[in-house]
Amino acid sequence: MLLIPAIDLKDGQCVRLKQGAMEDATVFSEDPAAMAKHWLDQGARRLHLVDLNGAFAGKPKNLSAIQEIMSVINAEIPVQLGGGIRDLETIERYLDIGISYVIIGTAAVKTPGFLHEACDAFPGHVIVGLDAKDGKVAVDGWSKITGHDVIDLAKRFEDYGVESVIYTDIGRDGMLNGVNIEATVKLAQHLHIPVIASGGLTNLDDVKQLCKVEDEGVVGAITGRAIYEGTIDFKAAQDLADQLRA
């Protein structure tokens, strides 16, 4: 089970939001590159970056901070990045600076043809991010709930060739009230590609519960607020996950 620290970027700072609300941001660091180095030193084997301004603007807005993070990581571990990725040129630019995986969310739902093109152009480098509430996919920074069933959409995107799916239960993200294990497993059981859980990871009990379902296809979990507020010690959590897998 891969535990993936999240670095959410807003105005060049490392922040966390509650349920996607930009006006409800907590600043955890004014030096995202130093934060990336910290998680690397703590044993992180992958990093999750989000350009929050980019997600709302529809184009990259924190490029300098992302470049600083990449220079610190220095290709030691894979980095996945989402937020404002709407065209192939943006994907190419990010891959050129060393990003391993780009995450396409709202654009995948609104313009599935773009996702299909991205998978064809950059095979193995495209992850789809599906945010859902009560099984229905949300878009536009979670402000709109669509009529799309998350499982149906994920299966279609799997056929396009996405590398994996990040599944976020938006009712739980940033709220520290546990991962929606049941919904995450249900999605993973319908797919052949890996699923990464996101939203709500709170303590070591959550890590244990996730490890129990790893064989169902849930290969990792993104953690943000919990590791910044200290309800989870990242290194201890990853060590525990490794021990349970051994």
C-alpha positions in Angstrom: 0.0 0.0 0.0 1.5 3.2 -1.2 0.8 6.3 1.0 1.2 9.4 -1.1 1.7 12.8 0.5 -0.3 15.6 -1.1 1.1 19.1 -1.8 -1.8 21.3 -2.8 -0.5 24.6 -4.3 -2.4 27.9 -4.0 -0.6 31.2 -4.7 2.8 29.4 -4.5 2.0 28.0 -1.0 1.3 24.6 0.3 -2.3 24.5 1.6 -5.2 22.2 2.3 -8.8 22.8 1.5 -11.9 21.5 3.2 -14.2 19.8 0.7 -12.6 21.7 -2.2 -13.5 25.2 -1.0 -10.8 27.7 -2.1 -11.9 30.2 0.5 -11.4 27.6 3.3 -7.7 27.1 2.8 -5.2 26.4 5.6 -1.6 27.3 4.7 0.8 24.6 5.9 4.0 25.9 4.3 5.2 28.9 2.3 8.0 26.7 0.9 6.4 23.8 -1.1 9.8 22.5 -2.3 11.1 22.2 1.3 7.9 20.3 2.1 8.5 18.0 -0.8 12.0 17.3 0.5 10.6 16.6 3.9 8.2 13.9 2.6 11.0 12.5 0.5 13.2 12.2 3.6 10.3 10.6 5.5 10.3 7.8 3.0 7.6 8.8 0.5 7.7 6.7 -2.7 5.5 9.0 -4.7 4.2 12.6 -4.4 0.8 14.0 -5.3 0.7 17.7 -6.5 -2.3 19.8 -7.2 -2.3 23.2 -8.9 -5.4 24.5 -7.2 -5.3 27.9 -8.9 -4.8 26.0 -12.2 -7.8 23.8 -11.5 -10.0 26.9 -11.2 -8.4 28.8 -14.0 -8.2 25.9 -16.5 -4.4 26.4 -17.1 -1.2 26.1 -15.1 -0.8 28.8 -12.4 1.9 27.4 -10.1 4.5 26.4 -12.6 7.5 28.0 -10.8 6.6 26.2 -7.5 6.2 22.9 -9.4 9.6 23.4 -11.0 11.2 24.0 -7.6 9.6 20.9 -6.3 10.9 18.8 -9.2 14.4 20.2 -8.8 14.4 19.1 -5.1 12.9 15.6 -5.9 15.5 15.2 -8.7 13.8 12.2 -10.2 14.2 10.1 -7.0 10.5 9.2 -6.9 7.5 9.5 -9.3 5.4 12.7 -9.0 1.8 12.9 -10.1 0.2 16.3 -10.9 -3.3 17.5 -11.4 -5.1 20.9 -11.8 -5.8 22.8 -14.9 -4.6 20.3 -17.4 -6.8 20.9 -20.5 -4.6 20.4 -23.5 -1.8 18.1 -24.9 0.8 21.0 -24.8 0.4 21.3 -21.0 0.9 17.6 -20.6 4.0 17.6 -22.7 5.4 20.6 -20.7 4.9 18.8 -17.4 6.4 15.5 -18.6 9.4 17.5 -19.9 10.1 18.8 -16.5 10.0 15.4 -14.9 6.4 14.8 -13.9 5.7 11.1 -14.2 1.9 11.2 -14.3 -0.6 13.9 -15.2 -4.1 13.7 -13.6 -7.1 14.7 -15.7 -10.3 15.4 -13.8 -13.0 17.8 -14.9 -11.7 17.8 -18.5 -12.0 14.0 -18.7 -15.7 14.2 -17.8 -16.6 17.3 -19.9 -14.4 16.5 -22.9 -13.7 12.8 -22.9 -12.2 13.1 -26.4 -9.4 15.1 -24.9 -8.7 12.3 -22.4 -8.7 9.7 -25.2 -6.2 11.8 -27.2 -4.0 12.2 -24.1 -3.9 8.5 -23.4 -3.0 7.9 -27.1 -0.3 10.6 -27.1 1.2 9.8 -23.7 0.5 6.1 -22.9 1.3 5.1 -19.3 1.4 8.7 -18.1 -2.3 9.6 -17.7 -4.3 9.1 -14.5 -7.9 10.1 -14.4 -9.2 11.7 -11.2 -12.8 10.9 -10.4 -14.5 12.8 -7.6 -17.9 11.6 -6.5 -20.6 12.0 -4.0 -23.1 9.2 -3.5 -21.8 7.5 -6.6 -22.2 10.4 -8.9 -19.3 12.3 -10.5 -18.6 15.9 -9.5 -16.9 18.5 -11.7 -15.7 22.1 -11.6 -14.0 22.0 -8.3 -16.8 19.9 -6.9 -19.3 22.6 -7.4 -21.5 20.6 -9.8 -22.7 17.0 -9.4 -23.3 15.4 -12.8 -25.6 12.5 -13.7 -22.6 10.3 -14.5 -22.3 7.1 -12.5 -18.7 6.8 -11.3 -18.3 3.1 -12.1 -19.6 3.4 -15.6 -17.4 6.4 -16.4 -14.3 4.7 -14.9 -14.8 1.6 -17.1 -15.1 3.8 -20.2 -11.9 5.6 -19.3 -10.1 2.3 -18.6 -10.9 1.4 -22.2 -9.3 4.7 -23.3 -6.0 3.5 -21.7 -5.7 5.5 -18.4 -2.9 4.2 -16.2 -5.0 4.3 -13.0 -7.9 6.1 -11.3 -7.8 8.4 -8.3 -11.1 8.2 -6.5 -12.1 10.9 -4.1 -15.2 10.8 -1.9 -15.8 14.6 -1.8 -18.0 14.3 1.3 -14.9 13.2 3.2 -12.0 15.1 1.7 -10.1 17.3 4.2 -12.6 16.4 6.9 -10.6 13.7 8.7 -13.5 11.3 9.1 -12.2 8.2 7.4 -11.8 6.9 3.9 -14.9 5.6 2.2 -13.5 2.1 1.9 -16.7 0.5 0.7 -17.2 2.8 -2.3 -13.5 2.7 -3.2 -13.4 -1.1 -3.2 -16.6 -1.3 -5.2 -15.0 0.8 -7.9 -11.8 -1.2 -7.9 -13.7 -4.5 -8.2 -15.2 -3.2 -11.5 -11.8 -2.3 -13.0 -8.6 -4.0 -14.1 -6.4 -0.9 -13.5 -5.2 0.3 -10.1 -7.3 2.6 -7.9 -5.8 5.1 -5.6 -8.0 6.2 -2.7 -8.3 9.9 -1.8 -10.2 11.8 0.8 -10.6 11.3 4.6 -7.5 9.3 5.6 -7.3 10.1 9.3 -5.3 7.6 11.4 -3.5 4.2 11.4 -6.8 2.3 11.6 -7.6 3.7 8.2 -4.2 2.5 6.9 -5.0 -1.0 8.3 -8.4 -1.0 6.6 -6.9 0.0 3.3 -4.2 -2.7 3.5 -6.9 -5.3 3.9 -8.4 -4.3 0.5 -5.1 -4.0 -1.4 -5.7 -7.2 -3.2 -9.0 -5.8 -4.5 -7.0 -3.3 -6.6 -6.7 -0.4 -4.2 -3.0 0.2 -4.5 -2.5 3.5 -2.7 -4.0 6.4 -0.7 -3.3 10.1 -1.0 -2.9 11.8 2.4 -3.0 15.5 3.1 -4.5 17.1 6.1 -3.8 14.2 8.4 -0.1 14.3 7.9 0.0 18.1 8.1 -2.1 18.3 11.3 -0.4 15.2 12.8 -3.2 12.8 13.2 -1.0 10.5 11.1 2.8 10.2 11.4 3.6 9.6 7.7 6.7 7.4 8.2 5.0 5.3 10.9 2.0 4.8 8.6 4.1 3.8 5.6 6.2 1.4 7.8 2.9 -0.1 9.1 1.6 -0.6 5.5 4.8 -2.3 4.5 4.7 -4.6 7.5 1.2 -5.6 6.9 2.1 -6.4 3.3 5.2 -8.4 4.2 
